[in-house]
Amino acid sequence: MDLLLLVLTNGAILKSRLSDFPKLKKATAKQLDDWRLIGGGVGIEWGGLDEDLSLKGFVKSAYVNRALRILEGREEGLFA
């Protein structure tokens, strides 16, 4: 499984690949399940992995990594 989903309070669903985040990519299922919201709900912390991810960082990483996959031909673009 290589999917990270965030469901926002407005109903929006954001998705990215776990493999886009090195510490999460190497984590076990048990480590991934050990998370908590931080910063008033605008971030996620995986304490056992020493990994924090803000909503802003998630969105930025997701779009940058998707653009790189499109440029490398590993994923179709929006208009393909």
N, CA, C, O and CB atoms as a CASP TS submission, in Angstrom:
PFRMAT TS
TARGET T0000
AUTHOR 0000-0000-0000
METHOD Language model
MODEL 1
PARENT N/A
ATOM      1  N   MET     1       0.851  -1.175   0.000  1.00  0.00           N
ATOM      2  CA  MET     1       0.000   0.000   0.000  1.00  0.00           C
ATOM      3  C   MET     1       0.896   1.238   0.000  1.00  0.00           C
ATOM      4  O   MET     1       1.817   1.350   0.810  1.00  0.00           O
ATOM      5  CB  MET     1      -0.968  -0.002   1.227  1.00  0.00           C
ATOM      6  N   ASP     2       0.623   2.138  -0.894  1.00  0.00           N
ATOM      7  CA  ASP     2       1.448   3.333  -1.048  1.00  0.00           C
ATOM      8  C   ASP     2       0.559   4.565  -1.154  1.00  0.00           C
ATOM      9  O   ASP     2       0.708   5.370  -2.074  1.00  0.00           O
ATOM     10  CB  ASP     2       2.360   3.215  -2.291  1.00  0.00           C
ATOM     11  N   LEU     3      -0.364   4.708  -0.211  1.00  0.00           N
ATOM     12  CA  LEU     3      -1.332   5.785  -0.298  1.00  0.00           C
ATOM     13  C   LEU     3      -1.502   6.457   1.053  1.00  0.00           C
ATOM     14  O   LEU     3      -1.641   5.796   2.082  1.00  0.00           O
ATOM     15  CB  LEU     3      -2.671   5.264  -0.806  1.00  0.00           C
ATOM     16  N   LEU     4      -1.489   7.778   1.029  1.00  0.00           N
ATOM     17  CA  LEU     4      -1.752   8.588   2.211  1.00  0.00           C
ATOM     18  C   LEU     4      -2.906   9.513   1.865  1.00  0.00           C
ATOM     19  O   LEU     4      -2.797  10.330   0.950  1.00  0.00           O
ATOM     20  CB  LEU     4      -0.477   9.397   2.666  1.00  0.00           C
ATOM     21  N   LEU     5      -4.009   9.389   2.589  1.00  0.00           N
ATOM     22  CA  LEU     5      -5.185  10.219   2.367  1.00  0.00           C
ATOM     23  C   LEU     5      -5.402  11.153   3.544  1.00  0.00           C
ATOM     24  O   LEU     5      -5.286  10.746   4.700  1.00  0.00           O
ATOM     25  CB  LEU     5      -6.426   9.351   2.140  1.00  0.00           C
ATOM     26  N   LEU     6      -5.713  12.391   3.249  1.00  0.00           N
ATOM     27  CA  LEU     6      -6.117  13.355   4.270  1.00  0.00           C
ATOM     28  C   LEU     6      -7.532  13.798   3.934  1.00  0.00           C
ATOM     29  O   LEU     6      -7.794  14.252   2.820  1.00  0.00           O
ATOM     30  CB  LEU     6      -5.128  14.585   4.340  1.00  0.00           C
ATOM     31  N   VAL     7      -8.436  13.670   4.879  1.00  0.00           N
ATOM     32  CA  VAL     7      -9.808  14.129   4.695  1.00  0.00           C
ATOM     33  C   VAL     7      -9.970  15.382   5.546  1.00  0.00           C
ATOM     34  O   VAL     7      -9.872  15.331   6.772  1.00  0.00           O
ATOM     35  CB  VAL     7     -10.862  13.015   5.088  1.00  0.00           C
ATOM     36  N   LEU     8     -10.218  16.499   4.886  1.00  0.00           N
ATOM     37  CA  LEU     8     -10.331  17.783   5.580  1.00  0.00           C
ATOM     38  C   LEU     8     -11.741  18.008   6.106  1.00  0.00           C
ATOM     39  O   LEU     8     -12.680  17.346   5.662  1.00  0.00           O
ATOM     40  CB  LEU     8      -9.935  18.927   4.648  1.00  0.00           C
ATOM     41  N   THR     9     -11.896  18.917   7.029  1.00  0.00           N
ATOM     42  CA  THR     9     -13.207  19.171   7.626  1.00  0.00           C
ATOM     43  C   THR     9     -14.221  19.699   6.612  1.00  0.00           C
ATOM     44  O   THR     9     -15.425  19.590   6.840  1.00  0.00           O
ATOM     45  CB  THR     9     -13.069  20.156   8.767  1.00  0.00           C
ATOM     46  N   ASN    10     -13.761  20.265   5.506  1.00  0.00           N
ATOM     47  CA  ASN    10     -14.682  20.752   4.476  1.00  0.00           C
ATOM     48  C   ASN    10     -15.072  19.646   3.496  1.00  0.00           C
ATOM     49  O   ASN    10     -15.799  19.894   2.534  1.00  0.00           O
ATOM     50  CB  ASN    10     -14.051  21.919   3.715  1.00  0.00           C
ATOM     51  N   GLY    11     -14.588  18.421   3.739  1.00  0.00           N
ATOM     52  CA  GLY    11     -14.922  17.289   2.889  1.00  0.00           C
ATOM     53  C   GLY    11     -13.923  17.017   1.777  1.00  0.00           C
ATOM     54  O   GLY    11     -14.008  15.993   1.099  1.00  0.00           O
ATOM     55  N   ALA    12     -12.990  17.916   1.588  1.00  0.00           N
ATOM     56  CA  ALA    12     -11.975  17.709   0.546  1.00  0.00           C
ATOM     57  C   ALA    12     -11.077  16.527   0.925  1.00  0.00           C
ATOM     58  O   ALA    12     -10.760  16.322   2.097  1.00  0.00           O
ATOM     59  CB  ALA    12     -11.120  19.000   0.339  1.00  0.00           C
ATOM     60  N   ILE    13     -10.683  15.771  -0.070  1.00  0.00           N
ATOM     61  CA  ILE    13      -9.802  14.630   0.146  1.00  0.00           C
ATOM     62  C   ILE    13      -8.511  14.875  -0.627  1.00  0.00           C
ATOM     63  O   ILE    13      -8.526  15.073  -1.841  1.00  0.00           O
ATOM     64  CB  ILE    13     -10.481  13.291  -0.297  1.00  0.00           C
ATOM     65  N   LEU    14      -7.405  14.858   0.092  1.00  0.00           N
ATOM     66  CA  LEU    14      -6.091  15.031  -0.514  1.00  0.00           C
ATOM     67  C   LEU    14      -5.379  13.694  -0.473  1.00  0.00           C
ATOM     68  O   LEU    14      -5.474  12.969   0.517  1.00  0.00           O
ATOM     69  CB  LEU    14      -5.260  16.135   0.216  1.00  0.00           C
ATOM     70  N   LYS    15      -4.673  13.362  -1.533  1.00  0.00           N
ATOM     71  CA  LYS    15      -3.960  12.084  -1.542  1.00  0.00           C
ATOM     72  C   LYS    15      -2.539  12.269  -2.043  1.00  0.00           C
ATOM     73  O   LYS    15      -2.236  13.165  -2.832  1.00  0.00           O
ATOM     74  CB  LYS    15      -4.698  11.058  -2.412  1.00  0.00           C
ATOM     75  N   SER    16      -1.693  11.399  -1.561  1.00  0.00           N
ATOM     76  CA  SER    16      -0.302  11.376  -1.971  1.00  0.00           C
ATOM     77  C   SER    16       0.207   9.956  -1.772  1.00  0.00           C
ATOM     78  O   SER    16      -0.502   9.096  -1.250  1.00  0.00           O
ATOM     79  CB  SER    16       0.555  12.412  -1.167  1.00  0.00           C
ATOM     80  N   ARG    17       1.422   9.728  -2.188  1.00  0.00           N
ATOM     81  CA  ARG    17       2.046   8.424  -2.008  1.00  0.00           C
ATOM     82  C   ARG    17       2.917   8.436  -0.762  1.00  0.00           C
ATOM     83  O   ARG    17       3.660   9.389  -0.525  1.00  0.00           O
ATOM     84  CB  ARG    17       2.879   8.039  -3.245  1.00  0.00           C
ATOM     85  N   LEU    18       2.826   7.390   0.024  1.00  0.00           N
ATOM     86  CA  LEU    18       3.705   7.272   1.190  1.00  0.00           C
ATOM     87  C   LEU    18       5.166   7.298   0.749  1.00  0.00           C
ATOM     88  O   LEU    18       6.028   7.811   1.461  1.00  0.00           O
ATOM     89  CB  LEU    18       3.401   5.972   1.978  1.00  0.00           C
ATOM     90  N   SER    19       5.433   6.747  -0.415  1.00  0.00           N
ATOM     91  CA  SER    19       6.809   6.680  -0.902  1.00  0.00           C
ATOM     92  C   SER    19       7.387   8.057  -1.218  1.00  0.00           C
ATOM     93  O   SER    19       8.590   8.179  -1.447  1.00  0.00           O
ATOM     94  CB  SER    19       6.875   5.809  -2.133  1.00  0.00           C
ATOM     95  N   ASP    20       6.550   9.092  -1.233  1.00  0.00           N
ATOM     96  CA  ASP    20       7.051  10.452  -1.434  1.00  0.00           C
ATOM     97  C   ASP    20       7.694  11.016  -0.162  1.00  0.00           C
ATOM     98  O   ASP    20       8.337  12.065  -0.197  1.00  0.00           O
ATOM     99  CB  ASP    20       5.915  11.367  -1.892  1.00  0.00           C
ATOM    100  N   PHE    21       7.518  10.320   0.948  1.00  0.00           N
ATOM    101  CA  PHE    21       8.052  10.755   2.233  1.00  0.00           C
ATOM    102  C   PHE    21       8.971   9.651   2.756  1.00  0.00           C
ATOM    103  O   PHE    21       8.481   8.623   3.224  1.00  0.00           O
ATOM    104  CB  PHE    21       6.899  11.074   3.257  1.00  0.00           C
ATOM    105  N   PRO    22      10.284   9.838   2.689  1.00  0.00           N
ATOM    106  CA  PRO    22      11.242   8.767   3.005  1.00  0.00           C
ATOM    107  C   PRO    22      11.003   8.038   4.324  1.00  0.00           C
ATOM    108  O   PRO    22      11.066   6.810   4.363  1.00  0.00           O
ATOM    109  CB  PRO    22      12.605   9.333   3.028  1.00  0.00           C
ATOM    110  N   LYS    23      10.732   8.764   5.396  1.00  0.00           N
ATOM    111  CA  LYS    23      10.526   8.099   6.687  1.00  0.00           C
ATOM    112  C   LYS    23       9.245   7.273   6.694  1.00  0.00           C
ATOM    113  O   LYS    23       9.201   6.204   7.303  1.00  0.00           O
ATOM    114  CB  LYS    23      10.482   9.131   7.813  1.00  0.00           C
ATOM    115  N   LEU    24       8.209   7.755   6.026  1.00  0.00           N
ATOM    116  CA  LEU    24       6.959   7.009   5.968  1.00  0.00           C
ATOM    117  C   LEU    24       7.081   5.799   5.048  1.00  0.00           C
ATOM    118  O   LEU    24       6.473   4.758   5.295  1.00  0.00           O
ATOM    119  CB  LEU    24       5.823   7.914   5.498  1.00  0.00           C
ATOM    120  N   LYS    25       7.860   5.942   4.004  1.00  0.00           N
ATOM    121  CA  LYS    25       8.070   4.838   3.054  1.00  0.00           C
ATOM    122  C   LYS    25       8.699   3.630   3.748  1.00  0.00           C
ATOM    123  O   LYS    25       8.355   2.487   3.445  1.00  0.00           O
ATOM    124  CB  LYS    25       8.964   5.297   1.884  1.00  0.00           C
ATOM    125  N   LYS    26       9.614   3.883   4.669  1.00  0.00           N
ATOM    126  CA  LYS    26      10.344   2.805   5.348  1.00  0.00           C
ATOM    127  C   LYS    26       9.615   2.273   6.582  1.00  0.00           C
ATOM    128  O   LYS    26      10.053   1.294   7.186  1.00  0.00           O
ATOM    129  CB  LYS    26      11.717   3.293   5.750  1.00  0.00           C
ATOM    130  N   ALA    27       8.513   2.908   6.955  1.00  0.00           N
ATOM    131  CA  ALA    27       7.828   2.562   8.200  1.00  0.00           C
ATOM    132  C   ALA    27       7.007   1.283   8.080  1.00  0.00           C
ATOM    133  O   ALA    27       6.555   0.910   6.997  1.00  0.00           O
ATOM    134  CB  ALA    27       6.931   3.700   8.627  1.00  0.00           C
ATOM    135  N   THR    28       6.829   0.628   9.213  1.00  0.00           N
ATOM    136  CA  THR    28       5.951  -0.532   9.284  1.00  0.00           C
ATOM    137  C   THR    28       4.503  -0.043   9.412  1.00  0.00           C
ATOM    138  O   THR    28       4.256   1.127   9.704  1.00  0.00           O
ATOM    139  CB  THR    28       6.341  -1.462  10.484  1.00  0.00           C
ATOM    140  N   ALA    29       3.558  -0.953   9.189  1.00  0.00           N
ATOM    141  CA  ALA    29       2.144  -0.610   9.344  1.00  0.00           C
ATOM    142  C   ALA    29       1.859  -0.146  10.773  1.00  0.00           C
ATOM    143  O   ALA    29       1.077   0.781  10.984  1.00  0.00           O
ATOM    144  CB  ALA    29       1.251  -1.818   8.985  1.00  0.00           C
ATOM    145  N   LYS    30       2.489  -0.786  11.744  1.00  0.00           N
ATOM    146  CA  LYS    30       2.292  -0.404  13.149  1.00  0.00           C
ATOM    147  C   LYS    30       2.791   1.018  13.395  1.00  0.00           C
ATOM    148  O   LYS    30       2.132   1.796  14.084  1.00  0.00           O
ATOM    149  CB  LYS    30       3.019  -1.392  14.090  1.00  0.00           C
ATOM    150  N   GLN    31       3.948   1.361  12.836  1.00  0.00           N
ATOM    151  CA  GLN    31       4.486   2.715  13.000  1.00  0.00           C
ATOM    152  C   GLN    31       3.588   3.747  12.319  1.00  0.00           C
ATOM    153  O   GLN    31       3.385   4.836  12.856  1.00  0.00           O
ATOM    154  CB  GLN    31       5.912   2.798  12.429  1.00  0.00           C
ATOM    155  N   LEU    32       3.053   3.420  11.152  1.00  0.00           N
ATOM    156  CA  LEU    32       2.173   4.349  10.436  1.00  0.00           C
ATOM    157  C   LEU    32       0.868   4.578  11.189  1.00  0.00           C
ATOM    158  O   LEU    32       0.300   5.669  11.141  1.00  0.00           O
ATOM    159  CB  LEU    32       1.876   3.822   9.031  1.00  0.00           C
ATOM    160  N   ASP    33       0.398   3.554  11.879  1.00  0.00           N
ATOM    161  CA  ASP    33      -0.840   3.671  12.653  1.00  0.00           C
ATOM    162  C   ASP    33      -0.674   4.505  13.916  1.00  0.00           C
ATOM    163  O   ASP    33      -1.670   4.898  14.523  1.00  0.00           O
ATOM    164  CB  ASP    33      -1.345   2.301  13.022  1.00  0.00           C
ATOM    165  N   ASP    34       0.551   4.782  14.323  1.00  0.00           N
ATOM    166  CA  ASP    34       0.832   5.529  15.548  1.00  0.00           C
ATOM    167  C   ASP    34       1.046   7.009  15.222  1.00  0.00           C
ATOM    168  O   ASP    34       2.177   7.494  15.221  1.00  0.00           O
ATOM    169  CB  ASP    34       2.076   4.948  16.271  1.00  0.00           C
ATOM    170  N   TRP    35      -0.051   7.722  14.944  1.00  0.00           N
ATOM    171  CA  TRP    35       0.027   9.134  14.578  1.00  0.00           C
ATOM    172  C   TRP    35      -0.934   9.928  15.464  1.00  0.00           C
ATOM    173  O   TRP    35      -1.807   9.371  16.130  1.00  0.00           O
ATOM    174  CB  TRP    35      -0.306   9.342  13.064  1.00  0.00           C
ATOM    175  N   ARG    36      -0.743  11.247  15.448  1.00  0.00           N
ATOM    176  CA  ARG    36      -1.671  12.141  16.152  1.00  0.00           C
ATOM    177  C   ARG    36      -1.675  13.488  15.452  1.00  0.00           C
ATOM    178  O   ARG    36      -0.694  13.876  14.818  1.00  0.00           O
ATOM    179  CB  ARG    36      -1.278  12.300  17.658  1.00  0.00           C
ATOM    180  N   LEU    37      -2.798  14.202  15.575  1.00  0.00           N
ATOM    181  CA  LEU    37      -2.895  15.555  15.025  1.00  0.00           C
ATOM    182  C   LEU    37      -2.135  16.518  15.909  1.00  0.00           C
ATOM    183  O   LEU    37      -2.129  16.375  17.132  1.00  0.00           O
ATOM    184  CB  LEU    37      -4.366  15.996  14.888  1.00  0.00           C
ATOM    185  N   ILE    38      -1.497  17.491  15.301  1.00  0.00           N
ATOM    186  CA  ILE    38      -0.763  18.521  16.042  1.00  0.00           C
ATOM    187  C   ILE    38      -1.110  19.892  15.464  1.00  0.00           C
ATOM    188  O   ILE    38      -1.734  19.997  14.408  1.00  0.00           O
ATOM    189  CB  ILE    38       0.781  18.267  15.982  1.00  0.00           C
ATOM    190  N   GLY    39      -0.701  20.920  16.164  1.00  0.00           N
ATOM    191  CA  GLY    39      -0.891  22.287  15.673  1.00  0.00           C
ATOM    192  C   GLY    39      -2.346  22.663  15.495  1.00  0.00           C
ATOM    193  O   GLY    39      -2.697  23.381  14.559  1.00  0.00           O
ATOM    194  N   GLY    40      -3.190  22.183  16.383  1.00  0.00           N
ATOM    195  CA  GLY    40      -4.611  22.510  16.249  1.00  0.00           C
ATOM    196  C   GLY    40      -5.270  21.811  15.076  1.00  0.00           C
ATOM    197  O   GLY    40      -6.300  22.268  14.580  1.00  0.00           O
ATOM    198  N   GLY    41      -4.693  20.716  14.629  1.00  0.00           N
ATOM    199  CA  GLY    41      -5.272  19.940  13.537  1.00  0.00           C
ATOM    200  C   GLY    41      -4.701  20.250  12.170  1.00  0.00           C
ATOM    201  O   GLY    41      -5.223  19.759  11.169  1.00  0.00           O
ATOM    202  N   VAL    42      -3.648  21.047  12.093  1.00  0.00           N
ATOM    203  CA  VAL    42      -3.068  21.380  10.784  1.00  0.00           C
ATOM    204  C   VAL    42      -1.787  20.595  10.501  1.00  0.00           C
ATOM    205  O   VAL    42      -1.053  20.901   9.561  1.00  0.00           O
ATOM    206  CB  VAL    42      -2.777  22.874  10.707  1.00  0.00           C
ATOM    207  N   GLY    43      -1.532  19.588  11.322  1.00  0.00           N
ATOM    208  CA  GLY    43      -0.343  18.770  11.101  1.00  0.00           C
ATOM    209  C   GLY    43      -0.546  17.378  11.672  1.00  0.00           C
ATOM    210  O   GLY    43      -1.454  17.137  12.467  1.00  0.00           O
ATOM    211  N   ILE    44       0.318  16.470  11.249  1.00  0.00           N
ATOM    212  CA  ILE    44       0.301  15.094  11.728  1.00  0.00           C
ATOM    213  C   ILE    44       1.692  14.774  12.244  1.00  0.00           C
ATOM    214  O   ILE    44       2.698  15.158  11.648  1.00  0.00           O
ATOM    215  CB  ILE    44      -0.136  14.092  10.602  1.00  0.00           C
ATOM    216  N   GLU    45       1.730  14.058  13.374  1.00  0.00           N
ATOM    217  CA  GLU    45       3.010  13.653  13.940  1.00  0.00           C
ATOM    218  C   GLU    45       3.036  12.137  14.086  1.00  0.00           C
ATOM    219  O   GLU    45       2.105  11.531  14.615  1.00  0.00           O
ATOM    220  CB  GLU    45       3.257  14.342  15.308  1.00  0.00           C
ATOM    221  N   TRP    46       4.113  11.544  13.609  1.00  0.00           N
ATOM    222  CA  TRP    46       4.411  10.138  13.849  1.00  0.00           C
ATOM    223  C   TRP    46       5.592  10.137  14.812  1.00  0.00           C
ATOM    224  O   TRP    46       6.746  10.175  14.387  1.00  0.00           O
ATOM    225  CB  TRP    46       4.730   9.341  12.496  1.00  0.00           C
ATOM    226  N   GLY    47       5.304  10.095  16.100  1.00  0.00           N
ATOM    227  CA  GLY    47       6.331  10.219  17.132  1.00  0.00           C
ATOM    228  C   GLY    47       7.418   9.165  17.038  1.00  0.00           C
ATOM    229  O   GLY    47       8.600   9.472  17.196  1.00  0.00           O
ATOM    230  N   GLY    48       7.027   7.932  16.784  1.00  0.00           N
ATOM    231  CA  GLY    48       8.002   6.850  16.695  1.00  0.00           C
ATOM    232  C   GLY    48       8.913   6.951  15.495  1.00  0.00           C
ATOM    233  O   GLY    48       9.977   6.332  15.457  1.00  0.00           O
ATOM    234  N   LEU    49       8.496   7.728  14.517  1.00  0.00           N
ATOM    235  CA  LEU    49       9.306   7.914  13.302  1.00  0.00           C
ATOM    236  C   LEU    49      10.039   9.247  13.293  1.00  0.00           C
ATOM    237  O   LEU    49      10.838   9.511  12.394  1.00  0.00           O
ATOM    238  CB  LEU    49       8.427   7.814  12.068  1.00  0.00           C
ATOM    239  N   ASP    50       9.773  10.092  14.292  1.00  0.00           N
ATOM    240  CA  ASP    50      10.315  11.444  14.333  1.00  0.00           C
ATOM    241  C   ASP    50       9.973  12.181  13.035  1.00  0.00           C
ATOM    242  O   ASP    50      10.834  12.794  12.404  1.00  0.00           O
ATOM    243  CB  ASP    50      11.848  11.412  14.555  1.00  0.00           C
ATOM    244  N   GLU    51       8.692  12.104  12.654  1.00  0.00           N
ATOM    245  CA  GLU    51       8.221  12.726  11.415  1.00  0.00           C
ATOM    246  C   GLU    51       6.999  13.572  11.705  1.00  0.00           C
ATOM    247  O   GLU    51       6.036  13.102  12.311  1.00  0.00           O
ATOM    248  CB  GLU    51       7.898  11.661  10.343  1.00  0.00           C
ATOM    249  N   ASP    52       7.042  14.819  11.271  1.00  0.00           N
ATOM    250  CA  ASP    52       5.909  15.736  11.362  1.00  0.00           C
ATOM    251  C   ASP    52       5.588  16.214   9.955  1.00  0.00           C
ATOM    252  O   ASP    52       6.487  16.444   9.145  1.00  0.00           O
ATOM    253  CB  ASP    52       6.215  16.945  12.318  1.00  0.00           C
ATOM    254  N   LEU    53       4.306  16.361   9.672  1.00  0.00           N
ATOM    255  CA  LEU    53       3.895  16.797   8.349  1.00  0.00           C
ATOM    256  C   LEU    53       2.764  17.805   8.500  1.00  0.00           C
ATOM    257  O   LEU    53       1.695  17.480   9.015  1.00  0.00           O
ATOM    258  CB  LEU    53       3.458  15.591   7.471  1.00  0.00           C
ATOM    259  N   SER    54       3.010  19.029   8.048  1.00  0.00           N
ATOM    260  CA  SER    54       1.967  20.050   8.090  1.00  0.00           C
ATOM    261  C   SER    54       1.097  19.913   6.848  1.00  0.00           C
ATOM    262  O   SER    54       1.513  19.320   5.853  1.00  0.00           O
ATOM    263  CB  SER    54       2.580  21.481   8.186  1.00  0.00           C
ATOM    264  N   LEU    55      -0.107  20.462   6.908  1.00  0.00           N
ATOM    265  CA  LEU    55      -0.990  20.437   5.746  1.00  0.00           C
ATOM    266  C   LEU    55      -0.324  21.149   4.571  1.00  0.00           C
ATOM    267  O   LEU    55      -0.372  20.666   3.440  1.00  0.00           O
ATOM    268  CB  LEU    55      -2.351  21.094   6.078  1.00  0.00           C
ATOM    269  N   LYS    56       0.289  22.283   4.838  1.00  0.00           N
ATOM    270  CA  LYS    56       0.986  23.032   3.788  1.00  0.00           C
ATOM    271  C   LYS    56       2.115  22.193   3.181  1.00  0.00           C
ATOM    272  O   LYS    56       2.271  22.148   1.961  1.00  0.00           O
ATOM    273  CB  LYS    56       1.548  24.355   4.354  1.00  0.00           C
ATOM    274  N   GLY    57       2.891  21.539   4.024  1.00  0.00           N
ATOM    275  CA  GLY    57       3.978  20.695   3.543  1.00  0.00           C
ATOM    276  C   GLY    57       3.470  19.508   2.750  1.00  0.00           C
ATOM    277  O   GLY    57       4.073  19.114   1.751  1.00  0.00           O
ATOM    278  N   PHE    58       2.348  18.932   3.198  1.00  0.00           N
ATOM    279  CA  PHE    58       1.752  17.809   2.486  1.00  0.00           C
ATOM    280  C   PHE    58       1.345  18.218   1.078  1.00  0.00           C
ATOM    281  O   PHE    58       1.676  17.538   0.107  1.00  0.00           O
ATOM    282  CB  PHE    58       0.543  17.270   3.250  1.00  0.00           C
ATOM    283  N   VAL    59       0.627  19.331   0.972  1.00  0.00           N
ATOM    284  CA  VAL    59       0.159  19.796  -0.338  1.00  0.00           C
ATOM    285  C   VAL    59       1.340  20.107  -1.251  1.00  0.00           C
ATOM    286  O   VAL    59       1.354  19.705  -2.414  1.00  0.00           O
ATOM    287  CB  VAL    59      -0.736  21.043  -0.183  1.00  0.00           C
ATOM    288  N   LYS    60       2.317  20.813  -0.729  1.00  0.00           N
ATOM    289  CA  LYS    60       3.497  21.162  -1.529  1.00  0.00           C
ATOM    290  C   LYS    60       4.216  19.903  -2.007  1.00  0.00           C
ATOM    291  O   LYS    60       4.527  19.786  -3.192  1.00  0.00           O
ATOM    292  CB  LYS    60       4.464  22.047  -0.712  1.00  0.00           C
ATOM    293  N   SER    61       4.478  18.977  -1.118  1.00  0.00           N
ATOM    294  CA  SER    61       5.187  17.748  -1.489  1.00  0.00           C
ATOM    295  C   SER    61       4.392  16.922  -2.485  1.00  0.00           C
ATOM    296  O   SER    61       4.955  16.382  -3.438  1.00  0.00           O
ATOM    297  CB  SER    61       5.485  16.913  -0.250  1.00  0.00           C
ATOM    298  N   ALA    62       3.092  16.822  -2.270  1.00  0.00           N
ATOM    299  CA  ALA    62       2.250  16.015  -3.152  1.00  0.00           C
ATOM    300  C   ALA    62       2.290  16.548  -4.579  1.00  0.00           C
ATOM    301  O   ALA    62       2.431  15.770  -5.522  1.00  0.00           O
ATOM    302  CB  ALA    62       0.804  15.989  -2.638  1.00  0.00           C
ATOM    303  N   TYR    63       2.169  17.855  -4.751  1.00  0.00           N
ATOM    304  CA  TYR    63       2.142  18.418  -6.093  1.00  0.00           C
ATOM    305  C   TYR    63       3.515  18.424  -6.753  1.00  0.00           C
ATOM    306  O   TYR    63       3.624  18.187  -7.956  1.00  0.00           O
ATOM    307  CB  TYR    63       1.596  19.818  -6.047  1.00  0.00           C
ATOM    308  N   VAL    64       4.544  18.689  -5.993  1.00  0.00           N
ATOM    309  CA  VAL    64       5.903  18.657  -6.557  1.00  0.00           C
ATOM    310  C   VAL    64       6.256  17.238  -6.997  1.00  0.00           C
ATOM    311  O   VAL    64       6.773  17.040  -8.096  1.00  0.00           O
ATOM    312  CB  VAL    64       6.942  19.173  -5.522  1.00  0.00           C
ATOM    313  N   ASN    65       5.980  16.256  -6.151  1.00  0.00           N
ATOM    314  CA  ASN    65       6.309  14.879  -6.501  1.00  0.00           C
ATOM    315  C   ASN    65       5.474  14.372  -7.659  1.00  0.00           C
ATOM    316  O   ASN    65       5.979  13.617  -8.490  1.00  0.00           O
ATOM    317  CB  ASN    65       6.121  13.978  -5.306  1.00  0.00           C
ATOM    318  N   ARG    66       4.211  14.763  -7.740  1.00  0.00           N
ATOM    319  CA  ARG    66       3.382  14.360  -8.886  1.00  0.00           C
ATOM    320  C   ARG    66       3.927  14.985 -10.168  1.00  0.00           C
ATOM    321  O   ARG    66       4.008  14.312 -11.195  1.00  0.00           O
ATOM    322  CB  ARG    66       1.897  14.776  -8.670  1.00  0.00           C
ATOM    323  N   ALA    67       4.299  16.253 -10.122  1.00  0.00           N
ATOM    324  CA  ALA    67       4.862  16.911 -11.305  1.00  0.00           C
ATOM    325  C   ALA    67       6.135  16.210 -11.763  1.00  0.00           C
ATOM    326  O   ALA    67       6.355  16.040 -12.962  1.00  0.00           O
ATOM    327  CB  ALA    67       5.153  18.392 -11.011  1.00  0.00           C
ATOM    328  N   LEU    68       6.968  15.806 -10.819  1.00  0.00           N
ATOM    329  CA  LEU    68       8.199  15.090 -11.181  1.00  0.00           C
ATOM    330  C   LEU    68       7.893  13.747 -11.840  1.00  0.00           C
ATOM    331  O   LEU    68       8.549  13.370 -12.811  1.00  0.00           O
ATOM    332  CB  LEU    68       9.071  14.873  -9.940  1.00  0.00           C
ATOM    333  N   ARG    69       6.890  13.017 -11.312  1.00  0.00           N
ATOM    334  CA  ARG    69       6.521  11.745 -11.919  1.00  0.00           C
ATOM    335  C   ARG    69       5.988  11.942 -13.335  1.00  0.00           C
ATOM    336  O   ARG    69       6.268  11.135 -14.222  1.00  0.00           O
ATOM    337  CB  ARG    69       5.479  11.031 -11.060  1.00  0.00           C
ATOM    338  N   ILE    70       5.227  13.003 -13.549  1.00  0.00           N
ATOM    339  CA  ILE    70       4.702  13.313 -14.883  1.00  0.00           C
ATOM    340  C   ILE    70       5.849  13.630 -15.832  1.00  0.00           C
ATOM    341  O   ILE    70       5.884  13.120 -16.952  1.00  0.00           O
ATOM    342  CB  ILE    70       3.708  14.499 -14.824  1.00  0.00           C
ATOM    343  N   LEU    71       6.787  14.466 -15.399  1.00  0.00           N
ATOM    344  CA  LEU    71       7.929  14.823 -16.245  1.00  0.00           C
ATOM    345  C   LEU    71       8.802  13.625 -16.567  1.00  0.00           C
ATOM    346  O   LEU    71       9.392  13.557 -17.646  1.00  0.00           O
ATOM    347  CB  LEU    71       8.764  15.891 -15.573  1.00  0.00           C
ATOM    348  N   GLU    72       8.891  12.676 -15.637  1.00  0.00           N
ATOM    349  CA  GLU    72       9.693  11.467 -15.861  1.00  0.00           C
ATOM    350  C   GLU    72       8.923  10.409 -16.646  1.00  0.00           C
ATOM    351  O   GLU    72       9.472   9.354 -16.963  1.00  0.00           O
ATOM    352  CB  GLU    72      10.150  10.885 -14.527  1.00  0.00           C
ATOM    353  N   GLY    73       7.654  10.680 -16.962  1.00  0.00           N
ATOM    354  CA  GLY    73       6.852   9.744 -17.728  1.00  0.00           C
ATOM    355  C   GLY    73       6.327   8.576 -16.921  1.00  0.00           C
ATOM    356  O   GLY    73       5.872   7.592 -17.503  1.00  0.00           O
ATOM    357  N   ARG    74       6.373   8.652 -15.600  1.00  0.00           N
ATOM    358  CA  ARG    74       5.886   7.572 -14.756  1.00  0.00           C
ATOM    359  C   ARG    74       4.413   7.719 -14.389  1.00  0.00           C
ATOM    360  O   ARG    74       3.827   6.822 -13.783  1.00  0.00           O
ATOM    361  CB  ARG    74       6.708   7.500 -13.507  1.00  0.00           C
ATOM    362  N   GLU    75       3.810   8.862 -14.761  1.00  0.00           N
ATOM    363  CA  GLU    75       2.404   9.126 -14.459  1.00  0.00           C
ATOM    364  C   GLU    75       1.872  10.036 -15.534  1.00  0.00           C
ATOM    365  O   GLU    75       2.595  10.884 -16.058  1.00  0.00           O
ATOM    366  CB  GLU    75       2.220   9.760 -13.041  1.00  0.00           C
ATOM    367  N   GLU    76       0.591   9.861 -15.870  1.00  0.00           N
ATOM    368  CA  GLU    76      -0.010  10.724 -16.884  1.00  0.00           C
ATOM    369  C   GLU    76      -0.339  12.086 -16.286  1.00  0.00           C
ATOM    370  O   GLU    76      -0.676  12.202 -15.108  1.00  0.00           O
ATOM    371  CB  GLU    76      -1.279  10.073 -17.472  1.00  0.00           C
ATOM    372  N   GLY    77      -0.234  13.106 -17.118  1.00  0.00           N
ATOM    373  CA  GLY    77      -0.535  14.461 -16.684  1.00  0.00           C
ATOM    374  C   GLY    77      -2.019  14.737 -16.686  1.00  0.00           C
ATOM    375  O   GLY    77      -2.825  13.868 -17.020  1.00  0.00           O
ATOM    376  N   LEU    78      -2.370  15.930 -16.319  1.00  0.00           N
ATOM    377  CA  LEU    78      -3.774  16.323 -16.234  1.00  0.00           C
ATOM    378  C   LEU    78      -4.467  16.302 -17.581  1.00  0.00           C
ATOM    379  O   LEU    78      -5.671  16.055 -17.656  1.00  0.00           O
ATOM    380  CB  LEU    78      -3.888  17.694 -15.633  1.00  0.00           C
ATOM    381  N   PHE    79      -3.730  16.556 -18.638  1.00  0.00           N
ATOM    382  CA  PHE    79      -4.347  16.682 -19.949  1.00  0.00           C
ATOM    383  C   PHE    79      -4.013  15.525 -20.880  1.00  0.00           C
ATOM    384  O   PHE    79      -4.235  15.619 -22.087  1.00  0.00           O
ATOM    385  CB  PHE    79      -3.925  17.969 -20.581  1.00  0.00           C
ATOM    386  N   ALA    80      -3.484  14.434 -20.332  1.00  0.00           N
ATOM    387  CA  ALA    80      -3.121  13.277 -21.146  1.00  0.00           C
ATOM    388  C   ALA    80      -4.329  12.446 -21.500  1.00  0.00           C
ATOM    389  O   ALA    80      -4.201  11.431 -22.184  1.00  0.00           O
ATOM    390  CB  ALA    80      -2.107  12.422 -20.426  1.00  0.00           C
TER
END
